[in-house]
C-alpha cells in the first residue's frame, strides 16, 4: 500500500470520530447555554444573553444587580462545575478501568472518596468554614490514595491487584472513622450537613471553585494526553507494553496521580457523586471503541453532558433540591443494567 493510500485510509478512520466529537461537544455547548434558564428564579432569555455579552463589553448594563448575581455568580459557576466535575470523574474512571483492565472500577477505587468524606466530616463537626471543609477533604482524600499506593508498592511493586486491595483496606478504615465522626456529630446541625455533603451537591459551587478545579483538571488531562498511547498499549497487558518500549511503572504513576488529582478535587468541591465514573466510560466505549486516545476525549464530553443534565433536573424540581448523588445513582443503575445486557464478550 502506498503512502497516499495509507493517508487516505487514516483520514477515513479519523473522520467518523471527528464527526462524533463535533456533535457531542456541540450538544454539550447547547445544553450549557440552555441551562441558564433552569432554576427557581425566572430569567428571560434576553436578560441572560445581555448579561453574558456585557462581560465582553458589548452591552451596557440596564438590569438590576440581583439578576447579574444570579447569572454570573450562581448559575454560571454551577454550570461550569457540572461539566468539569462530570468530565473529570468520567476520564478518571476510564483511565482506571484501562489500567486495571476491570469494567467495575470507579474513580474511588483507591479510597479517595472515603478519605475525602472523613476529612470533610471531621471539619464539619468543628464548625469549620466552607473553604476549610474543602481543604480537609482534599488533604484526607490524597492521604487515602497515598496510603493505598504505598501499601501496594510495599507488598508487590508491580502488581496492581495489591494496590486495589490496599484501596479496599484504606476505604474500609476511613469509612469506619467516618461512622465514628457521625456518631459524635451534633444531630441538629453537623450531622445533617455531613449527610447532605456525602450525597453530593453543586449548590454551593462558586467561581472560586471553578478556578480551583481548572488547574488540577488541565494538568491531569495534559499528562493523560501525553501518555495516551502508552496507556493504550498497557491495556493489552504489561508484557506486551514492555515489548513496545513502554515504561510500565511510569505509566501507572501517571494514571494514578492524574486520576486521583481530578477525583479528589471534584469530591472536595461537590461531595461524593457516584456512578458517573463507572457508567460513562462504558457509554463512551459504545460510541468510539476501547482505544484510549479516543476514549479520553469522548469520556470527558459524555461525562460533562451527563452530569449537566442531571444537575438541571435537580435545579428544575420545584420546592426541593435533591442531592446530586441520589439522581446519578437513579440514572446510572438502569443505564448500567442496559449496558450489561448488551455485553456478549470482553469489554475491551
NUMAR-850601 format. One record per atom (N, C-alpha, C): residue in one letter; x negated, y, z negated. Coordinates in steps of 0.02 Angstrom, whole numbers, padded with zeros to 5 digits, always signed. Each point is the difference from the previous one (the first is absolute). Layout:
N
AXYZ ...
This chain:
348
X-00043-00060+00000 X+00043+00060+00000 X-00044+00062+00000 X+00015+00047+00044 X-00040+00061+00005 X+00015+00047-00059 X-00044+00050-00008 X+00009+00048-00054 X+00064+00039+00010 X+00018+00016+00062 X+00061+00037+00013 X+00061-00040-00020 X-00001-00065+00015 X+00056-00043-00020 X+00005-00006-00075 X-00058-00004-00033 X+00000-00004-00073 X+00028+00063-00032 X-00020+00058+00028 X+00026+00063-00026 X+00075+00005+00010 X+00023-00023+00058 X+00072+00003+00014 X+00038-00047-00047 X-00028-00059-00013 X+00032-00046-00046 X+00003+00028-00071 X-00056+00031-00019 X-00002+00031-00067 X+00051+00056-00006 X+00007+00038+00054 X+00049+00055-00001 X+00071-00027-00004 X+00013-00054+00034 X+00067-00030-00003 X+00016-00027-00070 X-00052-00024-00034 X+00010-00026-00067 X+00013+00057-00049 X-00036+00055+00010 X+00007+00056-00047 X+00064+00039+00010 X+00025+00002+00059 X+00058+00043+00015 X+00062-00016-00042 X+00021-00063-00005 X+00059-00014-00042 X-00010+00022-00072 X-00059-00010-00026 X-00014+00021-00069 X+00005+00076-00007 X-00027+00036+00049 X+00004+00073-00002 X+00072+00024+00003 X+00041-00033+00040 X+00071+00019+00005 X+00035-00013-00066 X-00014-00058-00030 X+00031-00016-00065 X-00020+00051-00053 X-00064+00020-00001 X-00022+00048-00049 X+00031+00069+00012 X+00007+00018+00063 X+00032+00063+00016 X+00072+00002-00023 X+00037-00055+00012 X+00070-00004-00022 X+00004+00001-00076 X-00043-00040-00033 X+00001-00006-00073 X-00012+00067-00033 X-00054+00034+00019 X-00016+00063-00033 X+00046+00056+00023 X+00028-00006+00059 X+00051+00049+00020 X+00062-00005-00043 X+00023-00062-00012 X+00058-00011-00044 X-00016+00024-00070 X-00061-00011-00023 X-00021+00022-00067 X+00004+00075-00007 X-00024+00036+00050 X+00003+00074-00002 X+00071+00025+00001 X+00042-00031+00041 X+00071+00021+00003 X+00034-00013-00067 X-00013-00058-00029 X+00030-00017-00065 X-00025+00048-00054 X-00064+00018+00002 X-00028+00047-00049 X+00034+00068+00006 X+00011+00023+00061 X+00032+00064+00012 X+00073+00000-00025 X+00035-00054+00015 X+00070-00005-00021 X+00007-00007-00076 X-00054-00023-00034 X+00002-00011-00072 X+00008+00065-00039 X-00016+00057+00030 X+00007+00064-00035 X+00074+00015-00016 X+00046-00031+00035 X+00071+00013-00012 X+00033-00051-00046 X-00040-00046-00027 X+00026-00050-00046 X-00012+00023-00071 X+00052+00002-00040 X-00007+00020-00069 X+00063+00032-00027 X+00000+00013-00065 X+00059+00028-00032 X+00010+00074+00016 X-00055+00035+00013 X+00004+00071+00014 X+00009+00010+00075 X+00058+00024+00021 X+00015+00006+00071 X-00041+00056+00033 X-00027-00015+00058 X-00039+00048+00038 X+00022-00003+00073 X+00003+00057+00031 X+00018+00002+00071 X-00062-00015+00041 X+00008-00030+00059 X-00058-00015+00043 X-00041+00063+00017 X+00034+00055+00013 X-00034+00061+00019 X-00045+00025-00057 X+00025-00003-00062 X-00040+00023-00057 X-00063-00042-00007 X+00007-00065+00005 X-00058-00044-00008 X-00052+00014+00054 X+00022+00005+00062 X-00047+00012+00055 X-00034+00068-00008 X+00038+00051-00019 X-00029+00067-00008 X-00050+00002-00058 X+00015-00035-00054 X-00046-00001-00057 X-00066-00034+00021 X+00005-00055+00036 X-00060-00034+00023 X-00040+00043+00048 X+00035+00035+00046 X-00034+00044+00048 X-00030+00061-00034 X+00029+00021-00056 X-00028+00058-00036 X-00069-00014-00026 X-00016-00063-00013 X-00067-00018-00023 X-00052+00010+00054 X+00024+00001+00062 X-00044+00013+00058 X+00001+00072+00021 X+00037+00041-00035 X+00005+00071+00016 X+00044+00015+00059 X+00044-00046+00018 X+00042+00009+00059 X+00069+00029-00018 X+00018-00003-00064 X+00066+00026-00021 X-00010+00042-00063 X+00034+00056-00002 X-00001+00043-00059 X+00050-00025-00051 X-00019-00010-00063 X+00046-00026-00051 X+00061+00045-00009 X+00059-00031-00003 X+00062+00036-00012 X+00045-00038-00049 X-00025-00054-00028 X+00039-00045-00042 X-00018+00009-00073 X+00041-00030-00043 X-00014+00002-00072 X-00062-00043-00016 X-00034+00020-00053 X-00061-00035-00019 X+00015-00073-00021 X+00060-00011-00026 X+00019-00068-00021 X+00000-00048+00059 X+00023+00023+00058 X+00002-00044+00059 X-00071-00019+00021 X-00045+00048-00002 X-00069-00014+00020 X-00032-00049-00049 X+00016+00007-00064 X-00027-00046-00051 X+00024-00072+00013 X+00064-00007+00017 X+00028-00066+00013 X-00035-00033+00060 X-00009+00039+00053 X-00029-00028+00061 X-00074-00015-00007 X-00039+00048-00026 X-00073-00005+00001 X-00029-00034-00062 X+00034+00006-00057 X-00029-00026-00062 X+00036-00062-00026 X+00057-00017+00029 X+00037-00060-00022 X+00004-00052+00055 X+00030+00018+00057 X+00011-00050+00052 X-00062-00014+00042 X-00039+00052+00016 X-00060-00011+00041 X-00049-00047-00034 X-00021+00012-00063 X-00047-00048-00031 X+00029-00070-00008 X+00066-00003-00013 X+00030-00066-00009 X+00000-00039+00066 X+00014+00034+00055 X-00001-00033+00066 X-00071-00022+00017 X-00048+00043-00011 X-00070-00017+00015 X-00024-00058-00044 X+00018+00002-00064 X-00022-00054-00045 X+00032-00067+00019 X+00063+00002+00020 X+00033-00062+00021 X-00037-00032+00059 X-00021+00041+00048 X-00037-00027+00057 X-00070-00023-00019 X-00035+00040-00041 X-00069-00017-00019 X-00002-00062-00044 X+00045-00003-00050 X+00001-00057-00045 X+00022-00063+00037 X+00052+00005+00041 X+00023-00058+00038 X-00054-00026+00046 X-00034+00046+00035 X-00055-00020+00044 X-00058-00031-00038 X-00018+00031-00057 X-00056-00025-00039 X+00012-00070-00027 X+00059-00011-00029 X+00016-00066-00027 X+00002-00053+00055 X+00026+00018+00058 X+00005-00048+00055 X-00068-00019+00028 X-00044+00049+00009 X-00068-00014+00024 X-00038-00041-00052 X+00009+00016-00064 X-00033-00039-00053 X+00024-00073+00002 X+00065-00010+00006 X+00026-00067+00004 X-00026-00038+00061 X-00001+00033+00057 X-00025-00032+00061 X-00074-00018-00006 X-00038+00043-00032 X-00072-00012-00009 X-00012-00058-00047 X+00035-00002-00056 X-00008-00055-00047 X+00023-00066+00030 X+00057+00001+00037 X+00024-00062+00031 X-00050-00026+00051 X-00032+00045+00036 X-00050-00021+00049 X-00063-00028-00035 X-00021+00034-00054 X-00060-00022-00036 X+00011-00068-00033 X+00057-00007-00036 X+00012-00062-00037 X+00034-00053+00041 X+00021+00017+00062 X+00034-00047+00045 X+00060-00031-00034 X+00039+00042-00032 X+00058-00023-00038 X+00058+00048+00012 X+00057-00025+00026 X+00056+00045+00016 X+00037+00026-00060 X-00013-00027-00060 X+00036+00021-00060 X-00038+00053-00040 X-00057+00020+00024 X-00041+00049-00036 X+00030+00069+00007 X-00002+00038-00054 X+00025+00069-00001 X-00055+00046-00027 X+00008+00066+00004 X-00053+00046-00022 X-00019-00006-00073 X+00044-00027-00042 X-00016-00004-00072 X-00029-00068-00018 X-00029-00035+00049 X-00025-00068-00011 X-00056-00002-00052 X-00038+00055-00006 X-00056+00002-00047 X+00018+00036-00065 X+00064+00009-00013 X+00021+00027-00064 X+00006+00075-00004 X-00003+00034+00057 X+00000+00073-00001 X+00065+00028-00028 X+00057-00029+00019 X+00064+00026-00024 X+00009-00010-00075 X-00020-00058-00024 X+00006-00013-00072 X-00045+00047-00040 X-00061+00010+00024 X-00046+00045-00034 X+00025+00072+00001 X+00025+00022+00058 X+00026+00068+00005 X+00062+00009-00043 X+00043-00051-00002 X+00060+00003-00041 X-00017+00007-00074 X-00049-00038-00022 X-00022+00006-00070 X-00029+00070-00014 X-00040+00025+00046 X-00030+00065-00010 X+00052+00055-00004 X+00050-00003+00044 X+00053+00050-00001 X+00041-00005-00064 X+00017-00061-00021 X+00040-00009-00061 X-00038+00024-00061 X-00065-00013-00001 X-00042+00021-00056 X+00000+00076-00007 X-00003+00034+00057 X+00002+00073-00001 X+00068+00027-00020 X+00053-00034+00021 X+00068+00023-00014 X+00016-00003-00074 X-00023-00052-00035 X+00017-00004-00071 X-00038+00052-00041 X-00050+00031+00031 X-00036+00055-00033 X+00024+00068+00025 X+00058+00000+00033 X+00030+00062+00025 X-00047+00040+00045 X-00035-00035+00044 X-00046+00033+00045 X+00036+00038+00055 X-00033+00048+00031 X+00027+00036+00056 X-00002-00045+00062 X+00037+00021+00052 X+00007-00043+00059 X-00067-00014+00033 X-00043+00050+00006 X-00065-00011+00032 X-00045-00045-00042 X+00009+00002-00066 X-00038-00045-00044 X+00024-00072+00008 X+00065-00009+00009 X+00028-00066+00012 X-00028-00029+00065 X-00004+00041+00051 X-00027-00022+00064 X-00073-00021-00006 X-00039+00040-00035 X-00071-00016-00009 X-00009-00065-00039 X+00040-00008-00053 X-00004-00062-00040 X+00018-00061+00042 X+00052+00006+00042 X+00019-00055+00044 X-00056-00015+00050 X-00030+00052+00027 X-00055-00009+00048 X-00059-00035-00031 X-00020+00021-00060 X-00059-00028-00033 X+00011-00073-00018 X+00057-00017-00030 X+00012-00069-00020 X+00014-00045+00060 X+00028+00028+00054 X+00008-00040+00061 X-00067-00020+00029 X-00046+00048+00003 X-00067-00015+00024 X-00036-00048-00046 X+00010+00008-00065 X-00032-00044-00049 X+00024-00072+00009 X+00064-00009+00014 X+00027-00067+00010 X-00032-00034+00061 X-00004+00036+00055 X-00031-00029+00060 X-00074-00014-00010 X-00034+00045-00035 X-00071-00010-00014 X-00010-00063-00043 X+00043-00009-00049 X-00006-00060-00043 X+00012-00064+00040 X+00051+00001+00044 X+00014-00059+00041 X-00057-00014+00048 X-00028+00052+00029 X-00056-00008+00047 X-00062-00026-00035 X-00015+00027-00058 X-00058-00024-00038 X+00008-00072-00021 X+00061-00018-00017 X+00013-00070-00019 X-00012-00046+00059 X+00025+00020+00058 X-00012-00041+00060 X-00073-00004+00019 X-00035+00056-00007 X-00071+00002+00018 X-00042-00042-00048 X+00019+00002-00064 X-00039-00035-00051 X+00005-00076+00007 X+00060-00024+00018 X+00011-00073+00000 X-00010-00031+00070 X+00012+00039+00052 X-00009-00027+00069 X-00008+00058+00047 X-00060+00017+00016 X-00014+00062+00036 X+00030+00003+00069 X+00007-00057+00032 X+00024+00000+00069 X+00071-00027+00007 X+00035-00013-00056 X+00065-00032+00002 X+00055+00049-00017 X+00042+00017+00050 X+00053+00049-00011 X+00055-00028-00044 X+00008-00067+00000 X+00052-00030-00041 X-00011+00014-00074 X-00063-00001-00021 X-00015+00015-00070 X+00016+00072-00016 X-00010+00045+00048 X+00017+00070-00011 X+00075+00008-00008 X+00038-00036+00040 X+00073+00003-00006 X+00022-00027-00069 X-00030-00055-00022 X+00016-00026-00066 X-00019+00050-00055 X-00056+00035+00011 X-00019+00052-00047 X+00052+00055-00002 X+00029+00016+00059 X+00054+00050+00002 X+00061-00023-00038 X+00016-00065+00004 X+00057-00027-00037 X-00012+00006-00075 X-00061-00016-00022 X-00017+00004-00071 X+00004+00072-00025 X-00030+00046+00037 X-00001+00070-00019 X+00071+00028+00000 X+00039-00018+00050 X+00069+00024+00004 X+00041-00024-00060 X-00009-00063-00019 X+00035-00027-00059 X-00020+00036-00063 X-00064+00016-00006 X-00025+00036-00059 X+00032+00069-00006 X+00001+00037+00055 X+00028+00067-00002 X+00076-00001-00007 X+00032-00051+00026 X+00071-00007-00010 X+00016-00011-00074 X-00042-00040-00033 X+00010-00011-00072 X-00012+00064-00039 X-00052+00037+00018 X-00013+00064-00033 X+00057+00050+00013 X+00027-00002+00061 X+00056+00044+00016 X+00061-00017-00043 X+00012-00064-00011 X+00056-00020-00042 X-00008+00025-00071 X-00062-00001-00025 X-00013+00026-00067 X+00014+00075-00003 X-00022+00036+00051 X+00011+00073+00002 X+00074+00015+00003 X+00038-00037+00040 X+00072+00011+00005 X+00035-00015-00067 X-00026-00048-00037 X+00028-00015-00065 X-00011+00057-00049 X-00057+00033+00005 X-00017+00054-00045 X+00028+00067+00022 X+00026+00004+00061 X+00022+00063+00028 X+00065+00025-00033 X+00008+00065+00000 X+00061+00032-00025 X+00058-00018+00046 X+00052-00030-00027 X+00056-00024+00041 X+00043+00057+00028 X-00007+00060-00027 X+00040+00056+00023 X-00030+00035+00060 X-00067+00006+00001 X-00033+00039+00053 X-00051-00041+00039 X-00050-00027-00035 X-00056-00032+00034 X+00020-00063+00037 X+00039-00044-00032 X+00017-00064+00032 X+00040+00009+00064 X+00051+00043+00003 X+00034+00011+00064 X-00046+00027+00054 X-00046+00045-00019 X-00048+00027+00048 X-00046-00054+00028 X-00024-00043-00045 X-00044-00055+00021 X+00037-00047+00048 X+00061-00017-00018 X+00040-00046+00041 X+00013+00029+00069 X+00019+00064+00003 X+00014+00031+00064 X-00063+00006+00042 X-00057+00016-00032 X-00063+00006+00038 X-00020-00068+00030 X+00009-00053-00038 X-00019-00067+00023 X+00041-00022+00061 X+00059+00030+00009 X+00042-00018+00057 X-00013+00044+00061 X-00042+00050-00007 X-00022+00041+00056 X+00048+00056+00018 X-00028+00059+00016 X+00040+00057+00021 X-00045+00052+00031 X+00028+00035+00049 X-00035+00057+00031 X+00030+00066-00022 X+00045-00003-00050 X+00036+00060-00021 X-00044+00054-00030 X-00058-00019-00028 X-00044+00050-00031 X-00059+00017+00044 X+00002-00022+00063 X-00055+00015+00045 X-00005+00074+00015 X-00061+00023+00008 X-00014+00071+00013 X-00052+00007+00054 X-00010+00061+00022 X-00052+00013+00050 X-00069-00017-00027 X-00010+00008-00065 X-00064-00019-00030 X-00012-00075+00007 X+00052-00039-00008 X-00006-00073+00009 X-00019-00018+00071 X+00028+00037+00048 X-00018-00012+00070 X-00074+00014+00011 X-00025+00054-00030 X-00071+00017+00008 X-00045-00051-00035 X+00025-00032-00053 X-00038-00053-00033 X+00001-00063+00042 X+00057-00015+00030 X+00008-00062+00038 X-00040+00001+00065 X-00002+00057+00033 X-00030+00003+00067 X-00074-00020+00003 X-00044+00027-00043 X-00071-00019+00005 X-00011-00075-00011 X+00033-00028-00051 X-00008-00071-00014 X+00025-00043+00059 X+00056+00021+00029 X+00028-00038+00056 X-00043+00005+00062 X-00022+00060+00016 X-00041+00010+00060 X-00067-00037-00005 X-00031+00003-00060 X-00064-00035-00009 X+00010-00076+00007 X+00052-00026-00030 X+00013-00072+00004 X+00015-00022+00071 X+00043+00038+00034 X+00016-00018+00070 X-00061+00005+00045 X-00043+00048-00013 X-00061+00007+00040 X-00044-00061-00008 X-00010-00022-00062 X-00041-00060-00013 X+00030-00062+00034 X+00065-00009-00007 X+00032-00058+00030 X-00003+00004+00077 X+00006+00060+00027 X-00004+00008+00073 X-00071-00016+00025 X-00051+00023-00036 X-00068-00013+00022 X-00018-00074-00003 X+00031-00037-00046 X-00015-00071-00008 X+00056-00044+00028 X+00042+00028+00042 X+00060-00037+00022 X-00018-00064+00038 X-00052+00002+00042 X-00017-00060+00038 X-00033-00053-00044 X-00039+00022-00049 X-00030-00048-00048 X+00054-00033-00042 X+00050+00040-00021 X+00055-00028-00039 X+00040-00050+00042 X+00009+00017+00063 X+00036-00045+00045 X-00038-00065+00010 X-00067+00004+00004 X-00040-00061+00006 X+00003-00042-00064 X+00003+00034-00057 X+00003-00036-00064 X+00065-00038-00008 X+00053+00023+00033 X+00064-00035-00005 X-00002-00070+00030 X-00049-00012+00043 X-00007-00066+00031 X-00038-00049-00045 X-00029+00026-00054 X-00040-00042-00045 X-00068+00029-00011 X-00028-00011-00059 X-00065+00029-00017 X-00056-00029+00043 X+00002-00065+00013 X-00053-00031+00040 X-00001+00029+00070 X+00059+00007+00030 X+00004+00029+00067 X-00023+00073+00000 X+00018+00037-00052 X-00021+00070-00004 X-00076+00006-00006 X-00031-00044-00039 X-00073+00001-00008 X-00035-00013+00066 X+00027-00048+00039 X-00031-00015+00066 X+00006+00059+00047 X+00049+00044-00011 X+00008+00060+00041 X-00040+00059-00026 X-00039-00012-00053 X-00043+00053-00026 X+00034+00045-00050 X+00055-00021-00029 X+00036+00041-00048 X-00028-00010-00070 X-00013+00055-00035 X-00021-00003-00070 X+00063-00008-00042 X+00014-00062-00019 X+00063-00016-00033 X+00009+00037-00065 X-00054+00004-00039 X+00005+00033-00066 X+00017+00073+00007 X-00030+00034+00048 X+00014+00071+00011 X+00072+00011+00021 X+00024-00043+00045 X+00069+00007+00024 X+00049-00011-00057 X-00013-00049-00043 X+00044-00012-00057 X+00002+00061-00045 X-00057+00029-00013 X-00003+00059-00044 X+00038+00058+00032 X-00007+00010+00065 X+00036+00054+00034 X+00075-00009-00006 X+00023-00061+00012 X+00073-00013-00004 X+00026+00011-00071 X-00035-00028-00049 X+00023+00005-00069 X-00001+00073-00024 X-00055+00035+00014 X-00006+00069-00024 X+00051+00045+00035 X+00006-00005+00065 X+00046+00042+00037 X+00073-00014-00019 X+00018-00063-00002 X+00069-00018-00017 X+00017+00019-00072 X-00047-00010-00045 X+00011+00018-00070 X+00008+00076-00007 X-00042+00038+00033 X+00004+00073-00005 X+00068+00025+00024 X+00024-00026+00056 X+00065+00021+00025 X+00057-00021-00047 X-00005-00061-00025 X+00054-00025-00042 X+00003+00036-00067 X-00058+00007-00032 X+00000+00031-00067 X+00019+00074+00004 X-00019+00033+00053 X+00021+00070+00008 X+00075+00005+00010 X+00027-00045+00040 X+00073-00001+00011 X+00038-00014-00065 X-00023-00050-00037 X+00034-00019-00061 X-00004+00055-00052 X-00058+00033-00005 X-00007+00053-00050 X+00045+00059+00015 X+00019+00010+00062 X+00043+00057+00019 X+00074-00016-00005 X+00020-00060+00022 X+00072-00014+00004 X+00021-00063-00036 X-00043-00030-00040 X+00020-00060-00036 X-00007-00063+00043 X+00028-00053-00025 X-00007-00066+00034 X+00057-00009+00050 X-00018-00007+00063 X+00048-00011+00053 X-00017-00066+00034 X+00041-00050-00013 X-00015-00066+00025 X+00027-00014+00069 X-00023-00056+00029 X+00024-00029+00063 X-00025+00036+00063 X-00017+00063-00005 X-00022+00036+00061 X-00063-00031+00027 X-00049-00011-00044 X-00064-00026+00023 X+00002-00074+00020 X+00053-00035-00019 X+00006-00070+00019 X+00041-00009+00064 X+00056+00036+00006 X+00047-00010+00055 X-00023+00035+00064 X-00021+00063-00007 X-00015+00040+00060 X-00055-00031+00044 X-00055-00027-00028 X-00050-00031+00044 X+00029-00057+00043 X+00049-00037-00027 X+00031-00054+00040 X+00041+00030+00057 X+00036+00054-00014 X+00037+00034+00054 X-00048+00025+00053 X-00056+00027-00022 X-00050+00027+00047 X-00029-00055+00044 X-00012-00059-00030 X-00026-00056+00040 X+00049-00023+00053 X+00064+00005-00016 X+00051-00017+00050 X-00002+00048+00059 X-00020+00062-00013 X-00001+00051+00052 X-00062-00003+00044 X-00060-00010-00032 X-00062+00005+00038 X-00046-00060-00007 X+00019-00050-00040 X-00043-00057-00009 X-00044+00008-00062 X-00046-00047-00009 X-00041-00003-00060 X-00067+00035+00007 X-00016+00029+00057 X-00064+00034+00010 X-00005+00059-00048 X-00050+00000-00043 X-00005+00052-00052 X-00008+00070+00029 X-00039+00011+00053 X-00005+00068+00027 X+00068+00029+00020 X+00046-00041+00024 X+00067+00023+00017 X+00045+00002-00062 X-00012-00047-00045 X+00043-00008-00058 X-00006+00060-00047 X-00059+00029-00006 X-00010+00053-00049 X+00041+00063+00018 X+00001+00019+00063 X+00039+00060+00020 X+00074-00015+00000 X+00019-00061+00019 X+00071-00018+00001 X+00027-00004-00071 X-00038-00029-00046 X+00023-00007-00069 X+00010+00069-00032 X-00044+00046+00015 X+00007+00067-00029 X+00065+00033+00024 X+00012-00003+00065 X+00060+00031+00028 X+00064-00032-00025 X+00002-00067+00001 X+00060-00035-00022 X+00011+00011-00075 X-00053-00002-00039 X+00006+00011-00072 X+00024+00070-00016 X-00027+00049+00035 X+00022+00070-00011 X+00074+00008+00017 X+00021-00029+00056 X+00070+00005+00020 X+00045-00037-00048 X-00020-00059-00022 X+00039-00040-00046 X+00013+00037-00066 X-00053+00025-00031 X+00008+00033-00065 X+00036+00067+00007 X-00010+00034+00056 X+00036+00063+00011 X+00075-00012+00006 X+00020-00052+00035 X+00071-00016+00006 X+00029-00019-00068 X-00036-00041-00038 X+00023-00020-00066 X+00007+00060-00046 X-00048+00046+00002 X+00004+00059-00043 X+00057+00046+00022 X+00014+00003+00064 X+00057+00039+00023 X+00066-00029-00026 X+00004-00066-00003 X+00059-00031-00029 X+00006+00018-00074 X-00057-00001-00035 X+00000+00017-00071 X+00024+00072-00010 X-00025+00046+00041 X+00020+00070-00007 X+00071+00013+00024 X+00024-00043+00044 X+00066+00011+00029 X+00057-00026-00043 X-00015-00042-00050 X+00053-00026-00044 X+00023+00055-00047 X+00062+00020+00002 X+00023+00055-00042 X+00006-00020-00074 X-00019+00046-00043 X+00011-00008-00072 X-00053-00037-00038 X-00042-00040+00033 X-00050-00039-00035 X-00060-00012+00046 X-00059-00006-00029 X-00060-00016+00039 X-00027-00067-00024 X+00009-00051+00040 X-00024-00066-00018 X-00076-00002+00005 X-00033-00042-00040 X-00072-00008+00006 X-00018-00027+00069 X-00054+00026+00028 X-00019-00018+00068 X-00018-00074+00005 X-00033-00027-00052 X-00019-00070+00001 X+00058-00048+00003 X+00057+00021-00027 X+00060-00042+00001 X+00024-00008+00072 X+00004+00055+00037 X+00025-00004+00069 X-00050-00034+00046 X-00065+00009-00011 X-00049-00035+00042 X+00005-00076-00010 X+00016-00020-00062 X+00010-00072-00013 X+00064-00025+00032 X+00054+00040-00005 X+00063-00020+00030 X-00006-00005+00076 X-00038+00045+00030 X-00010-00002+00072 X-00052-00051+00021 X-00052-00007-00041 X-00056-00043+00018 X+00014-00074-00004 X+00039-00021-00050 X+00012-00071-00008 X+00039-00031+00058 X+00055+00029+00024 X+00034-00030+00058 X-00042+00003+00063 X-00039+00055+00008 X-00044+00004+00058 X-00051-00056-00001 X-00028-00013-00059 X-00050-00052-00006 X+00030-00069+00013 X+00062-00011-00022 X+00033-00063+00014 X+00010-00010+00075 X+00020+00054+00035 X+00008-00004+00072 X-00067-00016+00034 X-00053+00033-00024 X-00066-00013+00028 X-00021-00072-00011 X+00013-00027-00059 X-00016-00070-00014 X+00037-00047+00046 X+00063+00017+00016 X+00040-00044+00043 X-00027-00002+00072 X-00039+00051+00017 X-00028+00003+00069 X-00067-00034+00005 X-00029-00018-00058 X-00066-00030+00001 X+00005-00074+00019 X-00040-00019+00047 X-00001-00071+00021 X-00069-00031-00014 X-00052+00040+00011 X-00068-00025-00011 X-00036+00049-00044 X-00066+00002+00007 X-00040+00044-00042 X+00018+00073+00011 X-00013+00040-00050 X+00019+00070+00003 X-00052+00042+00034 X-00061-00024+00008 X-00053+00040+00033 X+00000-00015+00075 
